[in-house]
Amino acid sequence: MSEAGRSAAYATTGSSGEYDHYAWVRYTPQERFARTVGHLIVAILLYWALSTVDIFWPWVWTAPAQISDMMFRMFPPSMAQFGPIVWALFESINIAILGTIGAVIMALPIAYLGAQTVTPNALTLWFARLIIVATRSVDTLIWALVFVAVIGPGPLAGILAVAFRSIGFLSKLIAEAIEEIDWGPVEALQASGASRAHIITYAIVPQVMPSFWAITILRWDINIRESTVLGLVGAGGIGLLFQGAIDLFRWNTVSLILIVVVLVVFAGELITGFVRKKLL
């Protein structure tokens, strides 16, 4: 073993400077120094980040008491608004369904253009990548605020917000699925003189279809959760009732809305798991 290798693995030496016996250590002195410097840098950055946040600490110390008081006010849940809550919940679910369908329709051509192996040229590739990055960079609530300002409050703004937020997610994952397909069937059809439409239909689509359904179901599940808060900015759904109950301090109604939302999200998990098993 070389001197450098032994110093990396053993730490105990005798008075003469030679190794009397071997003692394994995980890091060399240089590595320990580098880790210490790294920890100091992280600590400094964390301290700097905390120092830039204006925290009113008296509210933090009283938070446990406030939470206990809120929980006391929230139970038992009030069933007085159960009918409107269920109706608003169905509206949120429909927003998620229609938004996902619209996103799929818009995402498929973008995914094809954004896949390096099948895109016609570099210009279309970067154009598609730009759309993917732009739509993924803006949160659903921001999209909702934009569409509420453009077309007014209501579920249509929520549908468009969910759709535009989902385009980047769907396009990116479907494009990656296209890039990972087996190129053999594509080359076989190309050798036989098949058109691009036939290549897409008979060589690309069958291989991408399992990933397509998995990605779409996953996005629909995500959209179910996101649609429940769009009402906070006026984009329809149960979030509008939730915000109203909070503003009026109707904590019994707030607890009922939270319970219903949790049950719907849990049901969505079960449904998506069942559908994935049947389709994939």
Long-range contacts (C-beta under 8 A, 24 or more apart in sequence): 70-251, 73-251, 73-252, 74-251, 74-252, 74-254, 74-255, 75-252, 75-255, 76-252, 77-252, 77-253, 77-255, 77-256, 77-259, 78-250, 78-252, 78-253, 78-255, 78-256, 79-256, 80-253, 81-241, 81-245, 81-253, 81-256, 82-256, 84-241, 85-238, 85-241, 85-253, 85-256, 85-257, 85-260, 86-260, 88-231, 88-237, 88-238, 88-240, 88-241, 89-228, 89-237, 89-238, 89-260, 89-261, 89-264, 91-155, 91-236, 91-237, 91-238, 92-158, 92-224, 92-227, 92-228, 92-230, 92-231, 92-236, 92-237, 92-238, 92-239, 93-224, 93-227, 93-264, 94-155, 95-155, 95-158, 95-159, 95-162, 95-223, 95-227, 95-230, 95-235, 95-236, 95-237, 96-162, 96-220, 96-223, 96-224, 96-226, 96-227, 97-220, 98-159, 98-162, 98-163, 99-158, 99-159, 99-160, 99-161, 99-162, 99-163, 99-166, 99-223, 99-227, 100-162, 100-163, 100-166, 100-216, 100-219, 100-220, 100-223, 102-159, 102-160, 102-163, 103-162, 103-163, 103-164, 103-165, 103-166, 103-167, 103-170, 103-219, 104-170, 104-216, 106-163, 106-167, 107-166, 107-167, 107-170, 107-171, 107-174, 108-174, 110-167, 110-171, 110-175, 111-170, 111-171, 111-172, 111-174, 111-175, 111-178, 112-175, 112-178, 112-200, 114-171, 114-172, 114-175, 115-175, 115-176, 115-178, 115-179, 116-179, 117-178, 117-179, 117-181, 117-183, 118-178, 118-204, 128-171, 128-175, 131-167, 131-168, 131-171, 132-167, 132-168, 132-171, 132-172, 132-175, 133-168, 134-168, 135-164, 135-165, 135-166, 135-167, 135-168, 135-171, 136-165, 136-168, 136-169, 136-172, 137-168, 138-164, 138-165, 139-165, 140-165, 140-226, 140-230, 141-229, 141-230, 141-232, 141-233, 144-230, 144-233, 144-234, 144-235, 145-233, 147-235, 148-233, 148-234, 148-235, 153-234, 153-235, 153-236, 154-234, 154-235, 154-236, 155-235, 155-236, 155-237, 156-236, 157-230, 157-234, 157-235, 157-236, 158-227, 158-230, 158-231, 158-235, 158-236, 158-237, 161-230, 161-235, 162-223, 162-226, 162-227, 162-230, 165-226, 166-219, 166-222, 166-223, 169-215, 169-219, 169-222, 170-215, 170-216, 170-219, 173-211, 173-215, 174-208, 174-211, 174-212, 174-215, 177-208, 177-211, 177-212, 177-215, 178-204, 178-208, 181-207, 181-208, 182-207, 210-279, 210-280, 213-276, 213-279, 213-280, 214-276, 214-280, 217-272, 217-275, 217-276, 217-279, 218-272, 220-272, 221-268, 221-269, 221-272, 224-264, 224-265, 224-268, 225-265, 225-268, 228-261, 228-264, 228-265
